[in-house]
Amino acid sequence: MIQTILAISLSLYIIAILLALYRIIRGPSMPDRVVALDMIGVNLISAVAVFSVALGTHAFLEVILIVGILAFISTIALARFVERGEIVEHDPDR
């Protein structure tokens, strides 16, 4: 019973990731794309956690942490790019 529920939840996470990928490709604006990228990160973390429970192992906990950190950093970088037009400030006096 639990394996069926985990398989259904994994398939729903895959569908959600594909829908967010569609939003990244066809998004009407850059903020929509940033939100879709963040959604992919959250769904990927959740899918890896469900996959870890399905396999009954703790081996994927490091993967969850790394994906979470990368998703956070990429969201901040893209939000900064949308706001300022550049990720790293360039000082022309140097």
WOCOR-V900445 format. One record per run of one state. SS is the DSSP state (helix for helix, strand for strand, loop for the rest). FROM is the first residue (numbers start at 1). TO is the last residue. Records with the same first field share a line. If there is no record, write none. Layout:
SS=FROM-TO  FROM-TO
//
This chain:
loop=1-1  27-29  56-60  85-94
helix=2-26  30-55  61-84
//
